[in-house]
C-alpha cells in the first residue's frame, strides 16, 4: 500500500506506521498486527477476521486505483 503511494519500499513496521498514521479507521488493527508480528510465530495474537477483511478490501481498492491511474 505504501509503495503505491510513494513508489518506494519500506520495512513492514515503517510501512505499517505510515498507514496507521494516515488511516485512523485501521489504526487499531494495524497496531495489533504489528504487536502480533513482533511475537514468536507460535505466540501470534489473533486478529479480528471482519476487520482484517475490511482492511484487505480497502488495500485492494487502493492498489487497483493506482494500477488504473498508471495504465496497468
PQR file with spaces between the fields and no chain letter, atoms N, CA, C, O and H, PARSE charges and radii, in Angstrom:
ATOM       1  N    UNK     1       0.815   -1.180    0.000 -0.4000 1.5000
ATOM       2  CA   UNK     1       0.000    0.000    0.000 -0.0000 2.0000
ATOM       3  C    UNK     1       0.865    1.254    0.000  0.5500 1.7000
ATOM       4  O    UNK     1       0.631    2.171   -0.787 -0.5500 1.4000
ATOM       5  N    UNK     2       1.854    1.297    0.869 -0.4000 1.5000
ATOM       6  CA   UNK     2       2.720    2.470    0.937 -0.0000 2.0000
ATOM       7  C    UNK     2       3.492    2.613   -0.367  0.5500 1.7000
ATOM       8  O    UNK     2       3.729    3.728   -0.830 -0.5500 1.4000
ATOM       9  H    UNK     2       2.045    0.552    1.508  0.4000 1.0000
ATOM      10  N    UNK     3       3.884    1.495   -0.960 -0.4000 1.5000
ATOM      11  CA   UNK     3       4.587    1.557   -2.243 -0.0000 2.0000
ATOM      12  C    UNK     3       3.716    2.252   -3.295  0.5500 1.7000
ATOM      13  O    UNK     3       4.218    3.048   -4.089 -0.5500 1.4000
ATOM      14  H    UNK     3       3.692    0.588   -0.584  0.4000 1.0000
ATOM      15  N    UNK     4       2.426    1.955   -3.299 -0.4000 1.5000
ATOM      16  CA   UNK     4       1.515    2.601   -4.267 -0.0000 2.0000
ATOM      17  C    UNK     4       1.479    4.108   -4.070  0.5500 1.7000
ATOM      18  O    UNK     4       1.353    4.863   -5.034 -0.5500 1.4000
ATOM      19  H    UNK     4       2.018    1.309   -2.654  0.4000 1.0000
ATOM      20  N    UNK     5       1.587    4.534   -2.842 -0.4000 1.5000
ATOM      21  CA   UNK     5       1.532    5.978   -2.544 -0.0000 2.0000
ATOM      22  C    UNK     5       2.843    6.684   -2.805  0.5500 1.7000
ATOM      23  O    UNK     5       2.859    7.844   -3.216 -0.5500 1.4000
ATOM      24  H    UNK     5       1.689    3.920   -2.059  0.4000 1.0000
ATOM      25  N    UNK     6       3.950    5.985   -2.568 -0.4000 1.5000
ATOM      26  CA   UNK     6       5.253    6.658   -2.588 -0.0000 2.0000
ATOM      27  C    UNK     6       6.182    6.211   -3.705  0.5500 1.7000
ATOM      28  O    UNK     6       7.093    6.944   -4.092 -0.5500 1.4000
ATOM      29  H    UNK     6       3.937    5.043   -2.234  0.4000 1.0000
ATOM      30  N    UNK     7       5.953    5.004   -4.225 -0.4000 1.5000
ATOM      31  CA   UNK     7       6.879    4.449   -5.200 -0.0000 2.0000
ATOM      32  C    UNK     7       8.156    3.911   -4.561  0.5500 1.7000
ATOM      33  O    UNK     7       9.116    3.589   -5.261 -0.5500 1.4000
ATOM      34  H    UNK     7       5.214    4.409   -3.911  0.4000 1.0000
ATOM      35  N    UNK     8       8.165    3.814   -3.242 -0.4000 1.5000
ATOM      36  CA   UNK     8       9.334    3.314   -2.509 -0.0000 2.0000
ATOM      37  C    UNK     8       8.919    2.173   -1.595  0.5500 1.7000
ATOM      38  O    UNK     8       7.808    2.160   -1.066 -0.5500 1.4000
ATOM      39  H    UNK     8       7.385    4.076   -2.674  0.4000 1.0000
ATOM      40  N    UNK     9       9.835    1.201   -1.411 -0.4000 1.5000
ATOM      41  CA   UNK     9       9.595    0.098   -0.493 -0.0000 2.0000
ATOM      42  C    UNK     9      10.032    0.516    0.906  0.5500 1.7000
ATOM      43  O    UNK     9      11.024    1.227    1.069 -0.5500 1.4000
ATOM      44  H    UNK     9      10.738    1.212   -1.841  0.4000 1.0000
ATOM      45  N    UNK    10       9.295    0.077    1.902 -0.4000 1.5000
ATOM      46  CA   UNK    10       9.617    0.334    3.298 -0.0000 2.0000
ATOM      47  C    UNK    10       9.563   -0.975    4.067  0.5500 1.7000
ATOM      48  O    UNK    10       8.889   -1.920    3.658 -0.5500 1.4000
ATOM      49  H    UNK    10       8.489   -0.500    1.770  0.4000 1.0000
ATOM      50  N    UNK    11      10.277   -1.025    5.184 -0.4000 1.5000
ATOM      51  CA   UNK    11      10.194   -2.175    6.081 -0.0000 2.0000
ATOM      52  C    UNK    11       8.766   -2.274    6.600  0.5500 1.7000
ATOM      53  O    UNK    11       8.052   -1.273    6.652 -0.5500 1.4000
ATOM      54  H    UNK    11      10.825   -0.257    5.516  0.4000 1.0000
ATOM      55  N    UNK    12       8.350   -3.470    6.982 -0.4000 1.5000
ATOM      56  CA   UNK    12       6.965   -3.689    7.424 -0.0000 2.0000
ATOM      57  C    UNK    12       6.546   -2.730    8.531  0.5500 1.7000
ATOM      58  O    UNK    12       5.485   -2.112    8.443 -0.5500 1.4000
ATOM      59  H    UNK    12       8.930   -4.283    6.940  0.4000 1.0000
ATOM      60  N    UNK    13       7.359   -2.598    9.560 -0.4000 1.5000
ATOM      61  CA   UNK    13       6.988   -1.721   10.680 -0.0000 2.0000
ATOM      62  C    UNK    13       6.855   -0.277   10.236  0.5500 1.7000
ATOM      63  O    UNK    13       5.932    0.419   10.660 -0.5500 1.4000
ATOM      64  H    UNK    13       8.222   -3.100    9.631  0.4000 1.0000
ATOM      65  N    UNK    14       7.765    0.182    9.387 -0.4000 1.5000
ATOM      66  CA   UNK    14       7.707    1.562    8.895 -0.0000 2.0000
ATOM      67  C    UNK    14       6.469    1.779    8.031  0.5500 1.7000
ATOM      68  O    UNK    14       5.777    2.787    8.176 -0.5500 1.4000
ATOM      69  H    UNK    14       8.514   -0.384    9.043  0.4000 1.0000
ATOM      70  N    UNK    15       6.192    0.848    7.143 -0.4000 1.5000
ATOM      71  CA   UNK    15       5.011    0.959    6.282 -0.0000 2.0000
ATOM      72  C    UNK    15       3.741    0.921    7.122  0.5500 1.7000
ATOM      73  O    UNK    15       2.811    1.692    6.884 -0.5500 1.4000
ATOM      74  H    UNK    15       6.754    0.029    7.025  0.4000 1.0000
ATOM      75  N    UNK    16       3.702    0.029    8.099 -0.4000 1.5000
ATOM      76  CA   UNK    16       2.531   -0.065    8.971 -0.0000 2.0000
ATOM      77  C    UNK    16       2.323    1.249    9.717  0.5500 1.7000
ATOM      78  O    UNK    16       1.191    1.715    9.848 -0.5500 1.4000
ATOM      79  H    UNK    16       4.457   -0.598    8.292  0.4000 1.0000
ATOM      80  N    UNK    17       3.387    1.838   10.198 -0.4000 1.5000
ATOM      81  CA   UNK    17       3.284    3.118   10.904 -0.0000 2.0000
ATOM      82  C    UNK    17       2.747    4.218   10.017  0.5500 1.7000
ATOM      83  O    UNK    17       1.958    5.049   10.468 -0.5500 1.4000
ATOM      84  H    UNK    17       4.306    1.460   10.092  0.4000 1.0000
ATOM      85  N    UNK    18       3.162    4.236    8.760 -0.4000 1.5000
ATOM      86  CA   UNK    18       2.677    5.254    7.827 -0.0000 2.0000
ATOM      87  C    UNK    18       1.186    5.086    7.549  0.5500 1.7000
ATOM      88  O    UNK    18       0.436    6.063    7.541 -0.5500 1.4000
ATOM      89  H    UNK    18       3.803    3.560    8.394  0.4000 1.0000
ATOM      90  N    UNK    19       0.763    3.849    7.324 -0.4000 1.5000
ATOM      91  CA   UNK    19      -0.655    3.612    7.050 -0.0000 2.0000
ATOM      92  C    UNK    19      -1.487    3.895    8.302  0.5500 1.7000
ATOM      93  O    UNK    19      -2.552    4.504    8.207 -0.5500 1.4000
ATOM      94  H    UNK    19       1.372    3.056    7.331  0.4000 1.0000
ATOM      95  N    UNK    20      -1.021    3.466    9.456 -0.4000 1.5000
ATOM      96  CA   UNK    20      -1.756    3.709   10.700 -0.0000 2.0000
ATOM      97  C    UNK    20      -1.906    5.205   10.965  0.5500 1.7000
ATOM      98  O    UNK    20      -2.948    5.652   11.443 -0.5500 1.4000
ATOM      99  H    UNK    20      -0.155    2.971    9.534  0.4000 1.0000
ATOM     100  N    UNK    21      -0.877    5.970   10.657 -0.4000 1.5000
ATOM     101  CA   UNK    21      -0.943    7.422   10.867 -0.0000 2.0000
ATOM     102  C    UNK    21      -1.912    8.090    9.902  0.5500 1.7000
ATOM     103  O    UNK    21      -2.575    9.065   10.256 -0.5500 1.4000
ATOM     104  H    UNK    21      -0.030    5.607   10.268  0.4000 1.0000
ATOM     105  N    UNK    22      -1.994    7.570    8.694 -0.4000 1.5000
ATOM     106  CA   UNK    22      -2.828    8.194    7.666 -0.0000 2.0000
ATOM     107  C    UNK    22      -4.266    7.693    7.663  0.5500 1.7000
ATOM     108  O    UNK    22      -5.165    8.403    7.213 -0.5500 1.4000
ATOM     109  H    UNK    22      -1.456    6.777    8.406  0.4000 1.0000
ATOM     110  N    UNK    23      -4.490    6.497    8.152 -0.4000 1.5000
ATOM     111  CA   UNK    23      -5.813    5.868    8.072 -0.0000 2.0000
ATOM     112  C    UNK    23      -6.303    5.518    9.471  0.5500 1.7000
ATOM     113  O    UNK    23      -6.147    4.386    9.930 -0.5500 1.4000
ATOM     114  H    UNK    23      -3.759    5.920    8.517  0.4000 1.0000
ATOM     115  N    UNK    24      -6.886    6.484   10.133 -0.4000 1.5000
ATOM     116  CA   UNK    24      -7.310    6.331   11.525 -0.0000 2.0000
ATOM     117  C    UNK    24      -8.248    5.139   11.738  0.5500 1.7000
ATOM     118  O    UNK    24      -8.194    4.474   12.772 -0.5500 1.4000
ATOM     119  H    UNK    24      -7.013    7.404    9.760  0.4000 1.0000
ATOM     120  N    UNK    25      -9.097    4.882   10.763 -0.4000 1.5000
ATOM     121  CA   UNK    25     -10.059    3.769   10.875 -0.0000 2.0000
ATOM     122  C    UNK    25      -9.360    2.431   11.101  0.5500 1.7000
ATOM     123  O    UNK    25      -9.866    1.573   11.825 -0.5500 1.4000
ATOM     124  H    UNK    25      -9.141    5.422    9.923  0.4000 1.0000
ATOM     125  N    UNK    26      -8.201    2.260   10.483 -0.4000 1.5000
ATOM     126  CA   UNK    26      -7.488    0.984   10.557 -0.0000 2.0000
ATOM     127  C    UNK    26      -6.363    0.972   11.588  0.5500 1.7000
ATOM     128  O    UNK    26      -5.704   -0.052   11.767 -0.5500 1.4000
ATOM     129  H    UNK    26      -7.789    2.957    9.895  0.4000 1.0000
ATOM     130  N    UNK    27      -6.136    2.088   12.262 -0.4000 1.5000
ATOM     131  CA   UNK    27      -5.018    2.181   13.202 -0.0000 2.0000
ATOM     132  C    UNK    27      -5.029    1.083   14.263  0.5500 1.7000
ATOM     133  O    UNK    27      -3.991    0.452   14.464 -0.5500 1.4000
ATOM     134  H    UNK    27      -6.672    2.920   12.116  0.4000 1.0000
ATOM     135  N    UNK    28      -6.143    0.816   14.956 -0.4000 1.5000
ATOM     136  CA   UNK    28      -6.104   -0.242   15.981 -0.0000 2.0000
ATOM     137  C    UNK    28      -5.747   -1.616   15.401  0.5500 1.7000
ATOM     138  O    UNK    28      -4.995   -2.373   16.016 -0.5500 1.4000
ATOM     139  H    UNK    28      -6.986    1.328   14.793  0.4000 1.0000
ATOM     140  N    UNK    29      -6.275   -1.930   14.244 -0.4000 1.5000
ATOM     141  CA   UNK    29      -5.973   -3.215   13.610 -0.0000 2.0000
ATOM     142  C    UNK    29      -4.492   -3.299   13.239  0.5500 1.7000
ATOM     143  O    UNK    29      -3.845   -4.316   13.490 -0.5500 1.4000
ATOM     144  H    UNK    29      -6.885   -1.315   13.745  0.4000 1.0000
ATOM     145  N    UNK    30      -3.966   -2.251   12.651 -0.4000 1.5000
ATOM     146  CA   UNK    30      -2.558   -2.250   12.233 -0.0000 2.0000
ATOM     147  C    UNK    30      -1.649   -2.354   13.451  0.5500 1.7000
ATOM     148  O    UNK    30      -0.672   -3.103   13.435 -0.5500 1.4000
ATOM     149  H    UNK    30      -4.492   -1.425   12.447  0.4000 1.0000
ATOM     150  N    UNK    31      -1.960   -1.618   14.490 -0.4000 1.5000
ATOM     151  CA   UNK    31      -1.140   -1.692   15.704 -0.0000 2.0000
ATOM     152  C    UNK    31      -1.191   -3.088   16.322  0.5500 1.7000
ATOM     153  O    UNK    31      -0.177   -3.589   16.808 -0.5500 1.4000
ATOM     154  H    UNK    31      -2.754   -1.010   14.502  0.4000 1.0000
ATOM     155  N    UNK    32      -2.367   -3.719   16.305 -0.4000 1.5000
ATOM     156  CA   UNK    32      -2.476   -5.089   16.819 -0.0000 2.0000
ATOM     157  C    UNK    32      -1.675   -6.054   15.951  0.5500 1.7000
ATOM     158  O    UNK    32      -1.041   -6.975   16.465 -0.5500 1.4000
ATOM     159  H    UNK    32      -3.191   -3.313   15.910  0.4000 1.0000
ATOM     160  N    UNK    33      -1.702   -5.844   14.634 -0.4000 1.5000
ATOM     161  CA   UNK    33      -0.949   -6.711   13.726 -0.0000 2.0000
ATOM     162  C    UNK    33       0.550   -6.571   13.957  0.5500 1.7000
ATOM     163  O    UNK    33       1.274   -7.567   13.924 -0.5500 1.4000
ATOM     164  H    UNK    33      -2.216   -5.095   14.216  0.4000 1.0000
ATOM     165  N    UNK    34       1.022   -5.358   14.187 -0.4000 1.5000
ATOM     166  CA   UNK    34       2.453   -5.152   14.454 -0.0000 2.0000
ATOM     167  C    UNK    34       2.843   -5.825   15.765  0.5500 1.7000
ATOM     168  O    UNK    34       3.895   -6.460   15.848 -0.5500 1.4000
ATOM     169  H    UNK    34       0.434   -4.549   14.213  0.4000 1.0000
ATOM     170  N    UNK    35       2.004   -5.690   16.789 -0.4000 1.5000
ATOM     171  CA   UNK    35       2.299   -6.374   18.065 -0.0000 2.0000
ATOM     172  C    UNK    35       2.371   -7.881   17.852  0.5500 1.7000
ATOM     173  O    UNK    35       3.252   -8.543   18.401 -0.5500 1.4000
ATOM     174  H    UNK    35       1.150   -5.174   16.722  0.4000 1.0000
ATOM     175  N    UNK    36       1.465   -8.418   17.072 -0.4000 1.5000
ATOM     176  CA   UNK    36       1.473   -9.851   16.796 -0.0000 2.0000
ATOM     177  C    UNK    36       2.720  -10.251   16.015  0.5500 1.7000
ATOM     178  O    UNK    36       3.329  -11.283   16.295 -0.5500 1.4000
ATOM     179  H    UNK    36       0.750   -7.880   16.626  0.4000 1.0000
ATOM     180  N    UNK    37       3.099   -9.428   15.028 -0.4000 1.5000
ATOM     181  CA   UNK    37       4.272   -9.689   14.194 -0.0000 2.0000
ATOM     182  C    UNK    37       5.551   -9.745   15.033  0.5500 1.7000
ATOM     183  O    UNK    37       6.484  -10.473   14.696 -0.5500 1.4000
ATOM     184  H    UNK    37       2.603   -8.589   14.800  0.4000 1.0000
ATOM     185  N    UNK    38       5.593   -8.985   16.111 -0.4000 1.5000
ATOM     186  CA   UNK    38       6.788   -8.923   16.947 -0.0000 2.0000
ATOM     187  C    UNK    38       6.931  -10.131   17.877  0.5500 1.7000
ATOM     188  O    UNK    38       7.980  -10.323   18.493 -0.5500 1.4000
ATOM     189  H    UNK    38       4.835   -8.393   16.385  0.4000 1.0000
ATOM     190  N    UNK    39       5.893  -10.928   17.975 -0.4000 1.5000
ATOM     191  CA   UNK    39       5.917  -12.114   18.837 -0.0000 2.0000
ATOM     192  C    UNK    39       6.428  -13.327   18.042  0.5500 1.7000
ATOM     193  O    UNK    39       6.412  -13.313   16.811 -0.5500 1.4000
ATOM     194  H    UNK    39       5.041  -10.772   17.475  0.4000 1.0000
ATOM     195  N    UNK    40       6.873  -14.361   18.739 -0.4000 1.5000
ATOM     196  CA   UNK    40       7.208  -15.593   18.032 -0.0000 2.0000
ATOM     197  C    UNK    40       5.972  -16.111   17.292  0.5500 1.7000
ATOM     198  O    UNK    40       4.846  -15.933   17.759 -0.5500 1.4000
ATOM     199  H    UNK    40       6.886  -14.372   19.739  0.4000 1.0000
ATOM     200  N    UNK    41       6.176  -16.736   16.170 -0.4000 1.5000
ATOM     201  CA   UNK    41       5.055  -17.198   15.333 -0.0000 2.0000
ATOM     202  C    UNK    41       4.069  -18.061   16.127  0.5500 1.7000
ATOM     203  O    UNK    41       2.857  -17.941   15.949 -0.5500 1.4000
ATOM     204  H    UNK    41       7.090  -16.880   15.791  0.4000 1.0000
ATOM     205  N    UNK    42       4.582  -18.918   16.992 -0.4000 1.5000
ATOM     206  CA   UNK    42       3.709  -19.800   17.770 -0.0000 2.0000
ATOM     207  C    UNK    42       2.875  -19.024   18.795  0.5500 1.7000
ATOM     208  O    UNK    42       1.883  -19.545   19.306 -0.5500 1.4000
ATOM     209  H    UNK    42       5.566  -19.015   17.137  0.4000 1.0000
ATOM     210  N    UNK    43       3.268  -17.793   19.097 -0.4000 1.5000
ATOM     211  CA   UNK    43       2.550  -16.981   20.081 -0.0000 2.0000
ATOM     212  C    UNK    43       1.849  -15.788   19.432  0.5500 1.7000
ATOM     213  O    UNK    43       1.517  -14.811   20.103 -0.5500 1.4000
ATOM     214  H    UNK    43       4.074  -17.370   18.682  0.4000 1.0000
ATOM     215  N    UNK    44       1.630  -15.878   18.132 -0.4000 1.5000
ATOM     216  CA   UNK    44       0.980  -14.770   17.416 -0.0000 2.0000
ATOM     217  C    UNK    44      -0.393  -14.499   18.005  0.5500 1.7000
ATOM     218  O    UNK    44      -1.086  -15.414   18.451 -0.5500 1.4000
ATOM     219  H    UNK    44       1.900  -16.671   17.586  0.4000 1.0000
ATOM     220  N    UNK    45      -0.770  -13.241   18.000 -0.4000 1.5000
ATOM     221  CA   UNK    45      -2.065  -12.839   18.527 -0.0000 2.0000
ATOM     222  C    UNK    45      -3.127  -12.961   17.437  0.5500 1.7000
ATOM     223  O    UNK    45      -2.853  -12.658   16.275 -0.5500 1.4000
ATOM     224  H    UNK    45      -0.207  -12.498   17.638  0.4000 1.0000
ATOM     225  N    UNK    46      -4.324  -13.397   17.791 -0.4000 1.5000
ATOM     226  CA   UNK    46      -5.386  -13.464   16.786 -0.0000 2.0000
ATOM     227  C    UNK    46      -5.860  -12.057   16.418  0.5500 1.7000
ATOM     228  O    UNK    46      -5.902  -11.159   17.260 -0.5500 1.4000
ATOM     229  H    UNK    46      -4.547  -13.643   18.734  0.4000 1.0000
ATOM     230  N    UNK    47      -6.210  -11.887   15.161 -0.4000 1.5000
ATOM     231  CA   UNK    47      -6.743  -10.612   14.683 -0.0000 2.0000
ATOM     232  C    UNK    47      -8.202  -10.820   14.288  0.5500 1.7000
ATOM     233  O    UNK    47      -8.569  -11.907   13.842 -0.5500 1.4000
ATOM     234  H    UNK    47      -6.175  -12.616   14.478  0.4000 1.0000
ATOM     235  N    UNK    48      -9.032   -9.802   14.443 -0.4000 1.5000
ATOM     236  CA   UNK    48     -10.456   -9.945   14.127 -0.0000 2.0000
ATOM     237  C    UNK    48     -10.688  -10.077   12.620  0.5500 1.7000
ATOM     238  O    UNK    48     -10.397   -9.163   11.849 -0.5500 1.4000
ATOM     239  H    UNK    48      -8.734   -8.919   14.805  0.4000 1.0000
ATOM     240  N    UNK    49     -11.217  -11.234   12.223 -0.4000 1.5000
ATOM     241  CA   UNK    49     -11.413  -11.535   10.807 -0.0000 2.0000
ATOM     242  C    UNK    49     -12.174  -10.482   10.033  0.5500 1.7000
ATOM     243  O    UNK    49     -11.720  -10.092    8.958 -0.5500 1.4000
ATOM     244  H    UNK    49     -11.453  -11.976   12.850  0.4000 1.0000
ATOM     245  N    UNK    50     -13.313   -9.995   10.519 -0.4000 1.5000
ATOM     246  CA   UNK    50     -14.053   -8.990    9.751 -0.0000 2.0000
ATOM     247  C    UNK    50     -13.245   -7.706    9.511  0.5500 1.7000
ATOM     248  O    UNK    50     -13.317   -7.117    8.432 -0.5500 1.4000
ATOM     249  H    UNK    50     -13.682  -10.312   11.393  0.4000 1.0000
ATOM     250  N    UNK    51     -12.483   -7.281   10.514 -0.4000 1.5000
ATOM     251  CA   UNK    51     -11.671   -6.079   10.345 -0.0000 2.0000
ATOM     252  C    UNK    51     -10.518   -6.327    9.378  0.5500 1.7000
ATOM     253  O    UNK    51     -10.169   -5.452    8.585 -0.5500 1.4000
ATOM     254  H    UNK    51     -12.425   -7.760   11.390  0.4000 1.0000
ATOM     255  N    UNK    52      -9.932   -7.507    9.442 -0.4000 1.5000
ATOM     256  CA   UNK    52      -8.849   -7.844    8.507 -0.0000 2.0000
ATOM     257  C    UNK    52      -9.391   -7.851    7.082  0.5500 1.7000
ATOM     258  O    UNK    52      -8.758   -7.310    6.175 -0.5500 1.4000
ATOM     259  H    UNK    52     -10.215   -8.218   10.086  0.4000 1.0000
ATOM     260  N    UNK    53     -10.559   -8.461    6.878 -0.4000 1.5000
ATOM     261  CA   UNK    53     -11.150   -8.484    5.526 -0.0000 2.0000
ATOM     262  C    UNK    53     -11.477   -7.080    5.034  0.5500 1.7000
ATOM     263  O    UNK    53     -11.267   -6.781    3.858 -0.5500 1.4000
ATOM     264  H    UNK    53     -11.073   -8.901    7.615  0.4000 1.0000
ATOM     265  N    UNK    54     -11.983   -6.219    5.899 -0.4000 1.5000
ATOM     266  CA   UNK    54     -12.281   -4.838    5.513 -0.0000 2.0000
ATOM     267  C    UNK    54     -11.005   -4.104    5.124  0.5500 1.7000
ATOM     268  O    UNK    54     -10.983   -3.363    4.141 -0.5500 1.4000
ATOM     269  H    UNK    54     -12.154   -6.462    6.854  0.4000 1.0000
ATOM     270  N    UNK    55      -9.944   -4.312    5.894 -0.4000 1.5000
ATOM     271  CA   UNK    55      -8.663   -3.669    5.580 -0.0000 2.0000
ATOM     272  C    UNK    55      -8.122   -4.170    4.246  0.5500 1.7000
ATOM     273  O    UNK    55      -7.680   -3.373    3.418 -0.5500 1.4000
ATOM     274  H    UNK    55      -9.961   -4.915    6.692  0.4000 1.0000
ATOM     275  N    UNK    56      -8.154   -5.469    4.035 -0.4000 1.5000
ATOM     276  CA   UNK    56      -7.646   -6.023    2.781 -0.0000 2.0000
ATOM     277  C    UNK    56      -8.467   -5.553    1.583  0.5500 1.7000
ATOM     278  O    UNK    56      -7.910   -5.323    0.510 -0.5500 1.4000
ATOM     279  H    UNK    56      -8.513   -6.116    4.708  0.4000 1.0000
ATOM     280  N    UNK    57      -9.760   -5.409    1.746 -0.4000 1.5000
ATOM     281  CA   UNK    57     -10.600   -4.881    0.666 -0.0000 2.0000
ATOM     282  C    UNK    57     -10.224   -3.428    0.374  0.5500 1.7000
ATOM     283  O    UNK    57     -10.169   -3.019   -0.786 -0.5500 1.4000
ATOM     284  H    UNK    57     -10.213   -5.596    2.618  0.4000 1.0000
ATOM     285  N    UNK    58      -9.971   -2.665    1.408 -0.4000 1.5000
ATOM     286  CA   UNK    58      -9.548   -1.272    1.246 -0.0000 2.0000
ATOM     287  C    UNK    58      -8.204   -1.197    0.517  0.5500 1.7000
ATOM     288  O    UNK    58      -8.031   -0.389   -0.396 -0.5500 1.4000
ATOM     289  H    UNK    58     -10.016   -2.997    2.350  0.4000 1.0000
ATOM     290  N    UNK    59      -7.250   -2.048    0.927 -0.4000 1.5000
ATOM     291  CA   UNK    59      -5.936   -2.076    0.274 -0.0000 2.0000
ATOM     292  C    UNK    59      -6.096   -2.443   -1.195  0.5500 1.7000
ATOM     293  O    UNK    59      -5.514   -1.799   -2.068 -0.5500 1.4000
ATOM     294  H    UNK    59      -7.390   -2.704    1.669  0.4000 1.0000
ATOM     295  N    UNK    60      -6.876   -3.469   -1.464 -0.4000 1.5000
ATOM     296  CA   UNK    60      -7.081   -3.889   -2.854 -0.0000 2.0000
ATOM     297  C    UNK    60      -7.636   -2.748   -3.706  0.5500 1.7000
ATOM     298  O    UNK    60      -7.183   -2.528   -4.829 -0.5500 1.4000
ATOM     299  H    UNK    60      -7.349   -3.993   -0.754  0.4000 1.0000
ATOM     300  N    UNK    61      -8.604   -2.035   -3.174 -0.4000 1.5000
ATOM     301  CA   UNK    61      -9.183   -0.915   -3.915 -0.0000 2.0000
ATOM     302  C    UNK    61      -8.142    0.161   -4.203  0.5500 1.7000
ATOM     303  O    UNK    61      -8.122    0.716   -5.301 -0.5500 1.4000
ATOM     304  H    UNK    61      -8.971   -2.214   -2.261  0.4000 1.0000
ATOM     305  N    UNK    62      -7.279    0.467   -3.237 -0.4000 1.5000
ATOM     306  CA   UNK    62      -6.242    1.480   -3.454 -0.0000 2.0000
ATOM     307  C    UNK    62      -5.228    1.008   -4.506  0.5500 1.7000
ATOM     308  O    UNK    62      -4.790    1.795   -5.345 -0.5500 1.4000
ATOM     309  H    UNK    62      -7.295    0.016   -2.344  0.4000 1.0000
ATOM     310  N    UNK    63      -4.860   -0.270   -4.458 -0.4000 1.5000
ATOM     311  CA   UNK    63      -3.904   -0.813   -5.435 -0.0000 2.0000
ATOM     312  C    UNK    63      -4.535   -0.772   -6.837  0.5500 1.7000
ATOM     313  O    UNK    63      -3.875   -0.379   -7.799 -0.5500 1.4000
ATOM     314  H    UNK    63      -5.216   -0.910   -3.777  0.4000 1.0000
ATOM     315  N    UNK    64      -5.796   -1.173   -6.952 -0.4000 1.5000
ATOM     316  CA   UNK    64      -6.452   -1.141   -8.247 -0.0000 2.0000
ATOM     317  C    UNK    64      -6.582    0.280   -8.785  0.5500 1.7000
ATOM     318  O    UNK    64      -6.425    0.501   -9.986 -0.5500 1.4000
ATOM     319  H    UNK    64      -6.332   -1.492   -6.170  0.4000 1.0000
ATOM     320  N    UNK    65      -6.867    1.245   -7.912 -0.4000 1.5000
ATOM     321  CA   UNK    65      -6.930    2.642   -8.338 -0.0000 2.0000
ATOM     322  C    UNK    65      -5.588    3.099   -8.880  0.5500 1.7000
ATOM     323  O    UNK    65      -5.522    3.749   -9.923 -0.5500 1.4000
ATOM     324  H    UNK    65      -6.994    1.065   -6.937  0.4000 1.0000
ATOM     325  N    UNK    66      -4.512    2.760   -8.169 -0.4000 1.5000
ATOM     326  CA   UNK    66      -3.177    3.145   -8.620 -0.0000 2.0000
ATOM     327  C    UNK    66      -2.824    2.474   -9.936  0.5500 1.7000
ATOM     328  O    UNK    66      -2.242    3.109  -10.816 -0.5500 1.4000
ATOM     329  H    UNK    66      -4.566    2.232   -7.321  0.4000 1.0000
ATOM     330  N    UNK    67      -3.166    1.210  -10.083 -0.4000 1.5000
ATOM     331  CA   UNK    67      -2.873    0.489  -11.320 -0.0000 2.0000
ATOM     332  C    UNK    67      -3.624    1.118  -12.485  0.5500 1.7000
ATOM     333  O    UNK    67      -3.065    1.289  -13.568 -0.5500 1.4000
ATOM     334  H    UNK    67      -3.639    0.694   -9.368  0.4000 1.0000
ATOM     335  N    UNK    68      -4.884    1.463  -12.265 -0.4000 1.5000
ATOM     336  CA   UNK    68      -5.683    2.080  -13.322 -0.0000 2.0000
ATOM     337  C    UNK    68      -5.106    3.447  -13.706  0.5500 1.7000
ATOM     338  O    UNK    68      -5.049    3.800  -14.884 -0.5500 1.4000
ATOM     339  H    UNK    68      -5.338    1.325  -11.385  0.4000 1.0000
ATOM     340  N    UNK    69      -4.684    4.199  -12.704 -0.4000 1.5000
ATOM     341  CA   UNK    69      -4.104    5.522  -12.972 -0.0000 2.0000
ATOM     342  C    UNK    69      -2.789    5.421  -13.728  0.5500 1.7000
ATOM     343  O    UNK    69      -2.437    6.309  -14.504 -0.5500 1.4000
ATOM     344  H    UNK    69      -4.730    3.912  -11.747  0.4000 1.0000
ATOM     345  N    UNK    70      -2.068    4.333  -13.497 -0.4000 1.5000
ATOM     346  CA   UNK    70      -0.780    4.135  -14.166 -0.0000 2.0000
ATOM     347  C    UNK    70      -0.955    3.471  -15.533  0.5500 1.7000
ATOM     348  O    UNK    70       0.006    3.306  -16.284 -0.5500 1.4000
ATOM     349  H    UNK    70      -2.354    3.611  -12.867  0.4000 1.0000
ATOM     350  N    UNK    71      -2.200    3.094  -15.840 -0.4000 1.5000
ATOM     351  CA   UNK    71      -2.454    2.459  -17.137 -0.0000 2.0000
ATOM     352  C    UNK    71      -2.114    0.988  -17.182  0.5500 1.7000
ATOM     353  O    UNK    71      -1.921    0.423  -18.259 -0.5500 1.4000
ATOM     354  H    UNK    71      -2.981    3.228  -15.230  0.4000 1.0000
ATOM     355  N    UNK    72      -2.040    0.366  -16.029 -0.4000 1.5000
ATOM     356  CA   UNK    72      -1.685   -1.062  -15.993 -0.0000 2.0000
ATOM     357  C    UNK    72      -2.896   -1.923  -16.252  0.5500 1.7000
ATOM     358  O    UNK    72      -2.791   -3.150  -16.261 -0.5500 1.4000
ATOM     359  H    UNK    72      -2.198    0.824  -15.154  0.4000 1.0000
